[in-house]
Amino acid sequence: MNTFHLLNQRIFIINRSGCLAIGLLLLVTSCMNENTEKTDSATEIALQNKITISRKQFVEANMEIGSLRDTMFSRYITSNGYVGVPVSNKATLGSFMGGNVSEILVQTGQRVNKGQSLIRIQNVEFIELQRDYLESKAELNNVQMVYERLKNLAGDNISSQKELQQAEMDYTMTGARTKALEEKLRLIQVDPKTLDVNDIKPEYSLYAPISGFVSNIYVSPGAWLNAENQTMELINTDVLFLYLEVFEKDITKIRTGMNVKGSLPDYGSNSLDATIETIGKQIDPLKRTVGVVARINNAEEYPLVYGMFAGARILYEDYQVSFLPEDAVVDVDNQNFVLLVKEESSDRLVCEQHEVRIGETINGMTEIIQNQGFAQNARFIVKGGFQLMQ
């Protein structure tokens, strides 16, 4: 009985030991399989990230190799506005007298010079004004002669003081009337010195007050022009500005003299180079913006038109970045990758595909934000690598 019991114990111990051994064996086998799978997976990923390029492929694809470099980028404030001119370079024509438009001598978009005749206007009042001036001028000559004669006689106690005072008053009043008519003629751009009693004109001209381009014509031949009506608008585009709106939250960051990069619809984001000249002192209560005016420094390089829409970036702070050429960074499914050259020989190159975080791209340079994993002398495919990562 005891012998059988001990035997049963041994069998039980052996059975437990066997189960334990089998369990350990299965655990070890499982771990080995798992490690093997992980190793295989890592190897597979590493192989997927590696790209081998033959020298022939390298040459035929016009590939280039380059390194990370440092440069200065600028932080900026975005803004919108339009191309305009200073107030002194814009003129709107009207007429103090009005009349019937007999002839328009220019067309919209035409270049004109200061003093050039633009519009001819007929008015009966202009004829009467010339007559009144010539009559007053003749009368002034007559009363002046009388006054001077009486003044000389009064010195010899021949003429009475009363007659002299009357002559002086006539001379003063006639002179004032003549001067007033003379200035009235000048207001409608007529030189009184050119008037002659035998050559009274039925019409007068409106002349260009500035040199520039005809931007708008508001009248047509045959139309009646009132004194308060506008006839034409002129713009001198020799000097052009960007008129921008900057949000209230950004206005404390900008100063006069800061650089502005303007963007035109068809010419890219860095088309215009401008410098801030004035910053407004009042916030628009509805838009919460402040007006900023920047002088365009390279306006002659573009066919700018007054009122043209323009975006702008106001550069307010410089900072150092590491960059690669824009072509070195490839976007694959909204992830950015570069090709790091790992091995190089006479007949081939072996590259690794690395994901990177990028910042701004300016003038063909793309900021590489996460570059801590790259050696200082790391080399990259900077041109022609696009088709390798598709």
C-alpha positions in Angstrom: 0.0 0.0 0.0 2.8 2.4 0.9 4.8 1.2 -2.1 1.9 1.9 -4.4 1.3 5.3 -2.8 4.9 6.3 -3.3 4.8 5.1 -6.8 1.7 7.2 -7.4 3.5 10.2 -6.0 6.5 9.7 -8.3 4.2 9.4 -11.3 2.4 12.6 -10.3 5.8 14.4 -9.8 7.0 13.1 -13.2 3.7 14.2 -14.8 4.0 17.7 -13.3 7.6 17.9 -14.3 6.7 16.8 -17.8 3.9 19.3 -18.1 6.2 22.1 -16.8 8.9 21.1 -19.3 6.4 21.0 -22.2 5.1 24.5 -21.1 8.6 25.9 -20.9 9.4 24.5 -24.3 6.2 26.0 -25.8 7.0 29.4 -24.2 10.5 29.4 -25.5 9.4 28.4 -28.9 6.7 31.2 -28.9 9.2 33.8 -27.8 11.7 32.7 -30.5 8.9 32.9 -33.1 7.9 36.4 -31.9 11.5 37.7 -31.9 12.0 36.2 -35.4 8.8 37.9 -36.6 9.9 41.2 -35.1 13.3 40.9 -36.7 11.8 39.9 -40.0 9.4 42.9 -39.8 12.2 45.3 -39.0 14.3 43.9 -41.8 11.4 44.2 -44.2 10.8 47.9 -43.1 14.5 48.7 -43.5 14.5 47.1 -46.9 11.4 49.0 -47.9 13.1 52.3 -46.9 16.3 51.6 -48.9 16.5 52.5 -52.5 19.4 51.5 -54.8 20.2 53.8 -57.7 22.6 52.9 -60.5 25.0 55.5 -61.7 23.2 55.3 -65.1 19.9 56.1 -63.5 21.5 58.9 -61.5 22.9 60.6 -64.7 19.8 60.0 -66.9 17.4 61.5 -64.3 19.7 64.6 -63.8 19.9 63.9 -60.1 22.0 66.0 -57.8 23.4 65.5 -54.3 23.5 68.2 -51.6 23.7 68.8 -47.9 21.7 70.6 -45.2 22.6 74.3 -45.1 21.8 77.2 -42.8 20.2 80.4 -43.7 17.9 83.1 -42.3 14.2 83.0 -42.7 11.7 85.7 -41.6 8.5 85.5 -39.6 5.8 87.5 -41.2 2.3 88.9 -40.9 -0.1 88.3 -43.7 -2.3 91.1 -45.1 -4.4 92.1 -48.1 -4.8 95.3 -49.9 -4.5 97.0 -53.3 -2.0 98.9 -55.5 -2.5 102.7 -55.3 -0.8 106.0 -55.7 -0.1 108.9 -53.2 -2.8 111.5 -53.0 -0.6 114.0 -54.8 -0.4 111.7 -57.8 -4.1 111.6 -58.4 -6.3 114.4 -59.9 -10.0 114.8 -60.7 -10.9 117.5 -63.2 -13.9 119.8 -62.9 -14.9 123.2 -64.2 -15.7 126.3 -62.2 -18.0 127.5 -65.0 -19.4 124.4 -66.7 -20.9 124.5 -70.2 -21.5 122.2 -73.2 -18.8 119.6 -73.8 -17.8 120.3 -77.4 -14.8 117.9 -77.7 -12.9 115.3 -75.7 -9.2 115.2 -76.9 -8.0 112.1 -75.1 -9.0 108.5 -74.4 -9.0 106.3 -71.3 -5.6 104.9 -70.6 -3.8 107.5 -72.6 -0.6 109.1 -71.3 -0.9 112.9 -70.9 1.5 115.7 -69.9 0.9 118.4 -67.4 -0.7 121.4 -69.2 -2.1 119.4 -72.1 -5.5 120.3 -73.3 -8.0 117.5 -72.5 -11.6 118.8 -73.0 -13.1 121.7 -74.9 -16.2 123.4 -73.4 -18.6 126.0 -74.9 -20.4 128.5 -72.7 -22.1 131.8 -73.4 -21.0 133.0 -70.0 -17.4 132.5 -71.1 -18.0 134.9 -73.9 -19.6 137.4 -71.6 -16.7 137.0 -69.1 -14.1 137.8 -71.8 -16.2 140.9 -72.8 -16.6 142.1 -69.2 -12.9 141.7 -68.5 -11.8 143.6 -71.7 -14.3 146.4 -70.9 -13.2 146.6 -67.3 -9.5 146.6 -68.3 -10.1 149.5 -70.8 -12.1 151.4 -68.2 -9.3 150.9 -65.6 -6.8 152.5 -68.0 -9.1 155.5 -68.3 -9.9 156.0 -64.6 -6.2 155.5 -63.8 -5.3 158.4 -66.2 -7.9 160.6 -64.6 -6.8 159.8 -61.1 -3.1 160.5 -61.9 -4.0 163.8 -63.6 -6.1 165.1 -60.7 -3.5 163.9 -58.3 -0.8 166.0 -60.0 -3.2 169.0 -60.2 -4.0 168.7 -56.5 -0.3 169.1 -55.7 -0.4 172.6 -57.4 -3.7 173.4 -55.5 -5.6 173.6 -58.8 -8.0 170.7 -58.4 -10.4 170.3 -55.6 -9.9 167.6 -53.0 -13.4 166.2 -53.6 -12.7 165.5 -57.2 -9.5 163.8 -56.3 -11.2 161.5 -53.8 -13.9 160.6 -56.4 -11.2 159.7 -59.0 -9.3 157.7 -56.4 -12.5 155.7 -55.5 -13.3 155.1 -59.2 -9.8 153.9 -59.8 -9.9 151.5 -56.8 -13.3 150.0 -57.6 -12.5 149.5 -61.3 -9.2 148.0 -60.4 -10.8 145.5 -58.0 -13.4 144.5 -60.6 -10.8 144.0 -63.2 -8.7 141.9 -60.9 -11.6 139.8 -59.9 -12.5 139.1 -63.5 -8.9 138.3 -64.2 -8.7 135.7 -61.4 -12.0 134.2 -62.6 -10.5 133.6 -66.0 -7.5 132.0 -64.4 -9.7 129.6 -62.5 -11.0 128.2 -65.8 -7.3 128.1 -66.9 -7.5 131.1 -69.3 -4.6 133.5 -69.3 -6.0 137.0 -69.4 -2.9 138.3 -71.2 -3.9 136.2 -74.3 -7.3 137.9 -74.6 -7.9 140.4 -77.4 -10.9 142.5 -78.2 -10.8 141.3 -81.8 -10.5 137.6 -80.8 -13.1 136.6 -78.3 -13.3 132.8 -78.1 -16.6 130.8 -77.7 -15.0 127.9 -75.8 -12.3 127.2 -73.3 -10.1 124.1 -72.4 -9.6 122.0 -69.4 -5.9 121.2 -69.0 -4.1 118.4 -67.2 -2.9 119.5 -63.7 -0.5 116.6 -63.5 1.3 114.2 -65.9 0.0 110.7 -65.9 -2.7 108.4 -67.4 -6.4 109.1 -68.0 -8.0 106.6 -65.7 -11.7 107.7 -66.1 -13.7 109.9 -68.3 -17.1 110.9 -66.8 -18.6 113.0 -69.7 -19.2 112.6 -73.4 -19.3 115.1 -76.3 -22.5 117.1 -76.4 -23.3 116.6 -72.7 -24.0 119.6 -70.5 -21.5 120.1 -67.7 -22.4 121.7 -64.4 -19.8 123.4 -62.4 -20.0 120.7 -59.7 -19.6 117.8 -62.1 -16.4 115.8 -62.5 -15.1 115.4 -66.0 -12.0 113.2 -65.9 -9.6 111.5 -63.5 -5.8 111.4 -64.0 -3.4 109.1 -62.2 0.4 109.4 -62.1 1.8 105.9 -61.6 5.5 106.9 -61.4 5.3 106.1 -57.7 3.1 103.2 -56.5 2.2 102.0 -53.0 0.6 99.0 -51.4 -2.4 100.1 -49.3 -2.8 97.3 -46.7 -5.1 96.4 -43.9 -3.4 94.8 -40.8 -5.4 93.2 -38.0 -5.4 94.9 -34.6 -3.6 92.0 -32.9 -0.6 92.3 -35.2 -0.2 96.0 -35.4 2.3 96.2 -32.5 4.7 93.9 -34.3 5.3 96.3 -37.3 7.4 99.4 -37.7 8.1 101.9 -40.5 11.0 100.7 -42.6 10.1 97.0 -42.4 10.2 95.0 -45.6 7.0 93.8 -47.3 6.7 91.0 -49.9 3.7 91.6 -52.1 2.0 88.9 -54.1 0.1 89.4 -57.4 -2.3 86.9 -58.8 -0.2 85.9 -61.7 3.4 86.6 -60.5 3.9 84.5 -57.3 4.2 85.2 -53.6 7.4 87.3 -53.6 6.6 89.5 -56.7 6.7 93.0 -55.1 9.3 94.4 -52.9 8.0 97.2 -50.7 8.9 99.2 -47.6 6.5 100.4 -44.9 6.3 104.2 -44.9 3.2 105.0 -42.8 1.1 103.1 -40.2 -2.4 104.3 -39.4 -3.3 105.7 -36.0 -7.0 104.6 -36.0 -8.6 101.2 -35.9 -11.6 100.5 -38.2 -14.4 99.7 -35.7 -16.0 97.1 -37.9 -13.0 95.3 -39.5 -10.7 95.8 -36.5 -7.9 96.6 -38.9 -5.3 99.5 -39.3 -4.2 101.0 -42.6 -0.6 100.5 -43.5 1.1 102.1 -46.6 4.2 100.6 -48.2 6.1 102.1 -51.1 6.7 99.6 -53.9 10.4 99.5 -54.8 10.3 97.4 -58.0 7.0 98.6 -59.6 8.7 98.9 -63.0 9.1 95.2 -63.2 5.4 94.4 -63.4 2.4 95.8 -65.4 0.8 97.2 -62.3 -2.6 98.8 -62.6 -4.1 101.3 -60.1 -6.6 99.4 -57.8 -5.1 95.9 -58.5 -5.6 93.4 -55.6 -2.4 92.4 -53.8 -1.6 90.1 -50.9 1.3 90.9 -48.7 3.6 89.4 -46.1 5.1 91.9 -43.6 8.5 90.5 -42.4 9.0 91.4 -38.8 11.6 89.0 -37.4 14.5 86.9 -38.7 15.5 83.5 -37.5 18.0 80.8 -38.5 17.0 77.5 -40.1 18.5 74.5 -41.7 17.2 73.9 -45.2 17.3 71.7 -48.3 16.3 72.7 -51.8 12.6 72.5 -52.3 13.0 69.6 -54.8 14.7 67.5 -52.2 11.4 67.1 -50.2 8.7 64.9 -51.6 5.1 64.8 -50.4 3.8 61.3 -50.2 0.2 60.9 -48.9 0.6 64.2 -46.9 3.9 63.0 -45.4 7.2 64.7 -46.3 10.2 62.5 -47.1 13.9 63.0 -48.1 16.4 60.5 -49.6 19.5 60.2 -47.4 22.6 58.8 -49.2 23.9 55.9 -47.1 26.4 54.3 -49.5 28.0 55.5 -52.6 30.3 53.7 -55.0 31.4 54.0 -58.6 28.4 52.1 -59.9 25.6 52.8 -57.5 24.1 54.7 -54.6 22.1 53.3 -51.7 19.6 55.7 -50.2 17.2 55.6 -47.2 13.8 57.3 -47.2 13.4 59.4 -44.1 10.3 61.3 -43.0 10.9 64.9 -41.9 8.9 67.8 -40.5 9.2 70.9 -42.7 8.5 74.6 -42.1 8.4 77.4 -44.6 9.5 77.3 -48.2 11.0 80.5 -49.4 12.8 81.2 -52.7 13.2 77.5 -53.4 14.5 76.7 -49.9 12.5 74.4 -47.6 13.0 74.5 -43.8 13.8 71.1 -42.2 12.5 71.3 -38.7 13.4 67.8 -37.4 17.0 67.2 -38.5 18.5 65.9 -35.2 18.9 62.4 -36.6 21.1 63.4 -39.5 24.9 63.6 -39.3 26.5 66.9 -39.9 28.0 65.7 -43.2 24.8 63.9 -44.3 24.1 64.0 -48.0 20.8 63.9 -49.8 19.3 63.5 -53.2 18.3 67.2 -53.8 17.1 66.9 -57.4 15.4 64.1 -59.3 14.4 61.9 -56.4 10.6 62.6 -56.8 9.9 59.5 -59.0 11.8 57.2 -56.6 9.4 57.8 -53.7 6.0 57.5 -55.6 
